[in-house]
Amino acid sequence: MTERRSAFSVDRRGFIRLAGAGAAGWIALGATSDRMRIVASLTALPLDDELTRRSMIDSPTSRLGGLIAGLRQRGWVEGVNFRLELRSSFGPPDRLKAAIQELLALQPDVILTGSTIETAAVLAATKTIPIVFATANDPVGNGFVESLAHPGGNVTGFTSSTAEMGGKWLQLIREAVPDIARVGILFNPATTPRGGRFFLDSIEQEAAESGVSAVAAPVNAVADIDDAVRRFSEPPKAAMIALVDSFLVVNRQAVIAAADKYRVPTIYPFHYFMDAGGLMSYGPTLEVRSADYVDLILRGTKAGDLPVQSPRKYELLINRTVARTLGLTIPFTLLARADEIRE
């Protein structure tokens, strides 16, 4: 299932031109250079999370695995011509600043950031080291780049979801559960784009047009998740939407457990939630695409010359076993559009 919603995207010829420019830069630097490149990565996830754990590096569901596999395809082999340095901002508030200082002290060739919060913090700390954000929903509005086509400065990257995705998530969960009277929107105001408003406008518009009540369900701590989901297990019948939110990704096991415990059908923005036992997800694939820009920067291309790319493909995943445990029969019309059906 593919949707093209790019405000700006790089076509194949454009990307080939960029790759050619990067290759020229590599030749200028000297292809035989034996200097070990340093790729730094900052994540909000704990380092023992399966998405970042070194022991999961060959797993296709691992963020590290996707990045390293993508770089290997482009001629970069960890331990041979580049070294990956990973730091986590997970923990007390001062951990983010400490993690950034640790990475800057390494003088990396490029820094890969995993969320809007990390990107903003790294940009505040350096205006010279190239930065690639793996996900950002509003890079212009957040002041990261001058424009999507011409970022400028030392940063570029990839958007993950447009604001209109909120309405799309509601459409999909209503197809799966057509008799809902309300929908809860789960998010942490501190870690989701614009405190949730980035997606809420389109959700509320779609809800008004479909006769469904949209109810915000903000959470500020892990302990809040269970009660926030429980509220939507009571009449009138409800479903939930989990927004793009680094807090929810970090705590996806708690979110899935609550949705299962209270039997609340929920749609998620990334496949990570499906891997944890979620009902359905709709969103872009994120892992491999960052390798394109990391590769070009390592070969000499300036980050600010690389246009910000929007997702080229959105994938719909449905777990039919989870649906059955919730007492749902997913319509064939929805199953037919799914990119993957899990049992």
C-alpha positions as CSV (number, residue, x, y, z in Angstrom):
1,M,0.0,0.0,0.0
2,T,1.8,3.1,-1.2
3,E,1.0,6.8,-0.7
4,R,2.9,9.7,-2.0
5,R,2.5,12.8,0.2
6,S,5.8,14.5,-0.3
7,A,5.9,18.3,0.0
8,F,9.3,17.7,-1.6
9,S,11.0,14.5,-2.8
10,V,14.1,13.6,-4.7
11,D,13.4,11.8,-8.0
12,R,15.7,9.1,-9.2
13,R,17.7,11.3,-11.6
14,G,18.1,13.9,-8.8
15,F,19.4,11.3,-6.4
16,I,21.9,9.9,-9.0
17,R,23.2,13.5,-9.4
18,L,23.6,13.7,-5.7
19,A,25.3,10.4,-5.5
20,G,27.6,11.4,-8.4
21,A,28.6,14.6,-6.5
22,G,29.3,12.5,-3.4
23,A,31.5,10.1,-5.4
24,A,33.4,13.1,-6.8
25,G,34.0,14.3,-3.3
26,W,35.2,10.8,-2.3
27,I,37.7,10.8,-5.2
28,A,38.9,14.3,-4.1
29,L,39.4,13.0,-0.6
30,G,41.3,10.0,-1.8
31,A,39.5,6.7,-2.2
32,T,42.5,4.9,-0.7
33,S,42.5,7.0,2.5
34,D,42.8,4.7,5.5
35,R,41.3,7.1,8.0
36,M,38.6,5.5,10.0
37,R,35.4,7.5,9.7
38,I,33.3,8.0,12.8
39,V,29.5,7.8,12.4
40,A,27.8,9.0,15.7
41,S,24.2,8.2,16.5
42,L,22.1,9.7,19.3
43,T,18.9,7.9,20.3
44,A,16.2,8.4,22.9
45,L,15.9,4.6,23.3
46,P,17.8,2.7,26.1
47,L,20.9,1.0,24.8
48,D,19.5,-2.4,25.8
49,D,16.3,-1.8,23.7
50,E,16.1,-4.4,20.9
51,L,16.0,-1.6,18.4
52,T,19.5,-0.4,19.5
53,R,21.1,-3.4,21.1
54,R,24.4,-4.3,19.5
55,S,23.6,-8.0,19.8
56,M,20.6,-7.4,17.5
57,I,22.7,-5.7,14.8
58,D,21.8,-8.3,12.1
59,S,18.1,-8.1,12.9
60,P,16.0,-6.4,10.1
61,T,13.8,-4.8,12.9
62,S,16.8,-3.2,14.6
63,R,17.5,0.4,13.8
64,L,21.2,-0.3,14.0
65,G,20.9,-3.3,11.8
66,G,19.1,-1.3,9.1
67,L,21.7,1.5,9.1
68,I,24.7,-0.8,9.1
69,A,23.3,-3.0,6.4
70,G,22.5,0.0,4.3
71,L,26.1,1.4,4.7
72,R,27.6,-2.0,4.0
73,Q,25.7,-2.0,0.6
74,R,27.4,1.3,-0.1
75,G,30.9,0.0,0.7
76,W,31.2,1.0,4.4
77,V,32.1,-1.9,6.7
78,E,32.1,-1.3,10.4
79,G,35.5,-1.8,12.0
80,V,37.2,-1.6,8.6
81,N,36.6,1.9,7.2
82,F,34.1,3.4,9.7
83,R,33.3,3.1,13.4
84,L,29.8,3.5,14.9
85,E,29.5,5.4,18.2
86,L,26.1,5.2,19.8
87,R,24.9,7.2,22.7
88,S,21.5,7.3,24.4
89,S,19.7,10.3,26.0
90,F,17.5,7.9,28.0
91,G,17.5,8.7,31.7
92,P,17.5,11.9,33.8
93,P,17.2,15.3,32.1
94,D,20.9,16.0,32.1
95,R,21.6,12.8,30.2
96,L,20.9,14.4,26.8
97,K,23.5,17.1,27.3
98,A,26.1,14.6,28.5
99,A,25.5,12.2,25.6
100,I,25.9,15.1,23.1
101,Q,29.2,16.2,24.7
102,E,30.5,12.6,24.6
103,L,29.8,12.4,20.9
104,L,31.2,15.8,20.1
105,A,34.4,14.9,21.9
106,L,34.9,12.1,19.3
107,Q,34.9,14.7,16.5
108,P,32.6,12.5,14.3
109,D,32.3,12.9,10.6
110,V,28.4,12.8,10.9
111,I,25.8,12.6,13.6
112,L,22.6,10.7,13.1
113,T,19.7,11.8,15.4
114,G,16.6,9.8,16.1
115,S,14.0,12.4,17.1
116,T,13.1,16.1,17.0
117,I,14.3,16.6,20.6
118,E,17.7,15.1,19.9
119,T,18.1,17.0,16.6
120,A,17.3,20.4,18.3
121,A,19.8,19.7,21.1
122,V,22.6,18.6,18.7
123,L,22.0,21.6,16.5
124,A,22.3,23.9,19.5
125,A,25.7,22.3,20.3
126,T,27.3,22.4,16.8
127,K,27.0,24.3,13.6
128,T,29.9,22.5,11.8
129,I,29.5,18.8,12.2
130,P,27.1,17.4,9.7
131,I,23.8,16.2,11.1
132,V,21.3,13.8,9.6
133,F,17.9,13.5,11.3
134,A,16.3,10.1,10.7
135,T,12.9,11.4,11.6
136,A,11.3,14.8,11.8
137,N,7.8,15.9,11.2
138,D,8.2,19.6,10.8
139,P,11.9,20.5,10.1
140,V,11.2,23.9,8.7
141,G,8.8,24.9,11.5
142,N,11.3,23.7,14.1
143,G,14.0,25.8,12.5
144,F,16.2,22.9,11.6
145,V,16.4,23.8,7.9
146,E,15.7,26.9,5.7
147,S,13.6,24.9,3.3
148,L,13.1,21.2,2.4
149,A,14.7,21.7,-1.0
150,H,17.6,23.8,0.3
151,P,18.3,23.0,3.9
152,G,21.5,25.1,4.3
153,G,23.7,24.9,7.3
154,N,25.0,21.6,8.6
155,V,21.8,19.5,8.7
156,T,19.5,17.5,6.5
157,G,17.4,14.4,6.9
158,F,14.0,12.8,6.5
159,T,10.5,13.6,7.4
160,S,8.4,10.7,8.8
161,S,4.7,11.8,8.8
162,T,2.7,14.7,7.4
163,A,0.1,16.4,9.6
164,E,-2.6,14.8,7.5
165,M,-1.6,11.3,8.7
166,G,-3.7,11.9,11.8
167,G,-6.9,11.7,9.7
168,K,-5.6,8.7,7.8
169,W,-5.0,6.8,11.1
170,L,-8.6,7.5,12.1
171,Q,-9.9,6.4,8.8
172,L,-8.0,3.1,9.1
173,I,-9.0,2.3,12.7
174,R,-12.6,3.0,11.8
175,E,-12.5,0.6,8.9
176,A,-11.2,-2.1,11.4
177,V,-13.7,-1.1,14.1
178,P,-16.6,0.6,12.2
179,D,-19.0,1.0,15.2
180,I,-16.7,3.2,17.5
181,A,-18.3,6.3,18.9
182,R,-15.0,7.9,20.1
183,V,-11.3,7.7,19.5
184,G,-8.6,8.4,22.1
185,I,-5.3,10.0,21.0
186,L,-2.4,8.8,23.0
187,F,0.7,11.0,23.2
188,N,3.2,12.7,25.5
189,P,3.0,16.5,25.0
190,A,6.7,16.9,25.8
191,T,7.9,14.5,23.1
192,T,5.4,14.6,20.2
193,P,5.4,17.2,17.5
194,R,4.0,20.6,18.6
195,G,2.7,19.0,21.8
196,G,0.3,16.8,19.8
197,R,-1.3,19.6,17.7
198,F,0.7,18.6,14.6
199,F,-1.6,15.6,14.2
200,L,-4.6,16.5,16.3
201,D,-6.0,19.1,13.8
202,S,-6.4,16.5,11.1
203,I,-7.8,13.9,13.5
204,E,-10.4,16.3,14.8
205,Q,-11.4,17.3,11.3
206,E,-11.8,13.6,10.2
207,A,-13.7,12.8,13.5
208,A,-16.1,15.7,13.0
209,E,-16.8,14.5,9.4
210,S,-17.4,10.9,10.5
211,G,-19.4,11.6,13.6
212,V,-16.8,10.3,16.0
213,S,-15.7,12.1,19.2
214,A,-11.9,12.7,19.3
215,V,-10.6,12.7,22.9
216,A,-7.0,13.7,23.7
217,A,-5.3,11.2,26.1
218,P,-2.0,12.9,27.1
219,V,0.5,11.0,29.3
220,N,3.6,12.4,31.0
221,A,5.0,9.3,32.6
222,V,5.0,5.5,32.1
223,A,2.7,5.2,35.1
224,D,0.0,7.2,33.2
225,I,-0.3,4.8,30.3
226,D,-2.4,2.1,31.9
227,D,-5.0,4.6,33.2
228,A,-5.1,6.6,29.9
229,V,-5.9,3.4,27.9
230,R,-8.3,2.1,30.6
231,R,-10.6,5.1,30.1
232,F,-11.3,3.9,26.5
233,S,-12.3,0.4,27.5
234,E,-15.6,1.8,29.0
235,P,-18.7,2.7,27.0
236,P,-19.3,4.3,24.6
237,K,-17.2,2.0,22.3
238,A,-13.8,3.5,21.5
239,A,-10.5,2.8,19.7
240,M,-7.2,4.6,20.1
241,I,-4.5,6.3,17.9
242,A,-0.9,6.4,19.2
243,L,0.9,9.4,17.8
244,V,4.4,9.7,16.4
245,D,6.2,10.1,19.8
246,S,9.6,9.0,21.0
247,F,8.2,8.5,24.5
248,L,5.7,6.0,23.1
249,V,8.3,4.2,21.1
250,V,10.5,3.8,24.1
251,N,7.6,2.6,26.2
252,R,5.8,0.6,23.4
253,Q,5.7,-2.6,25.5
254,A,3.7,-0.7,28.2
255,V,1.3,0.7,25.6
256,I,0.7,-2.6,23.9
257,A,0.2,-4.3,27.3
258,A,-2.4,-1.8,28.3
259,A,-4.2,-2.0,24.9
260,D,-4.3,-5.8,25.3
261,K,-5.3,-5.7,28.9
262,Y,-8.3,-3.4,28.3
263,R,-9.1,-4.8,24.8
264,V,-8.8,-1.3,23.2
265,P,-8.2,-1.5,19.4
266,T,-5.2,0.8,18.6
267,I,-3.4,1.9,15.5
268,Y,0.3,2.8,15.7
269,P,2.6,4.9,13.5
270,F,5.5,2.5,13.2
271,H,6.1,-1.3,12.7
272,Y,8.0,-1.3,16.0
273,F,4.6,-1.5,17.8
274,M,3.6,-4.4,15.6
275,D,6.8,-6.3,16.6
276,A,5.7,-5.8,20.2
277,G,2.2,-7.3,19.6
278,G,0.1,-4.4,18.3
279,L,-3.1,-4.6,16.2
280,M,-2.2,-2.5,13.2
281,S,0.3,0.2,12.1
282,Y,0.5,2.6,9.2
283,G,3.6,4.6,8.6
284,P,6.9,4.9,6.6
285,T,9.8,2.6,6.7
286,L,12.7,4.4,8.4
287,E,15.8,2.2,8.8
288,V,17.7,2.0,5.5
289,R,17.0,5.4,4.0
290,S,19.4,7.2,6.5
291,A,22.3,5.2,5.0
292,D,21.9,7.1,1.7
293,Y,22.7,10.5,3.2
294,V,25.3,9.2,5.7
295,D,27.1,7.6,2.8
296,L,27.0,10.8,0.7
297,I,28.3,12.9,3.6
298,L,31.1,10.5,4.3
299,R,32.1,10.9,0.7
300,G,32.3,14.7,0.9
301,T,28.8,16.1,0.2
302,K,27.7,18.9,2.4
303,A,24.7,18.1,4.6
304,G,23.0,21.5,3.7
305,D,23.2,20.7,0.0
306,L,21.1,17.5,0.4
307,P,17.4,18.2,0.3
308,V,15.1,16.9,3.0
309,Q,13.3,13.8,1.8
310,S,9.7,12.9,2.6
311,P,8.6,9.2,2.8
312,R,8.2,7.5,-0.5
313,K,6.1,4.7,0.8
314,Y,3.8,4.1,3.7
315,E,3.1,0.6,4.9
316,L,-0.1,-0.9,6.4
317,L,0.5,-3.8,8.8
318,I,-2.3,-5.8,10.4
319,N,-2.1,-8.6,13.0
320,R,-5.1,-10.8,12.5
321,T,-4.3,-12.9,15.6
322,V,-4.5,-9.8,17.8
323,A,-7.7,-8.8,16.0
324,R,-9.3,-12.1,17.0
325,T,-8.3,-11.7,20.6
326,L,-10.1,-8.3,20.5
327,G,-13.1,-9.9,19.0
328,L,-12.6,-8.1,15.7
329,T,-13.2,-9.3,12.2
330,I,-11.0,-7.2,9.9
331,P,-12.9,-6.5,6.7
332,F,-11.5,-8.1,3.6
333,T,-11.3,-4.7,1.9
334,L,-8.9,-3.6,4.5
335,L,-6.9,-6.8,4.5
336,A,-6.5,-6.6,0.8
337,R,-4.8,-3.3,1.1
338,A,-2.4,-4.4,3.8
339,D,1.3,-4.7,2.9
340,E,1.7,-7.4,5.5
341,I,-0.8,-9.5,7.5
342,R,0.6,-11.2,10.6
343,E,-0.9,-14.2,12.2
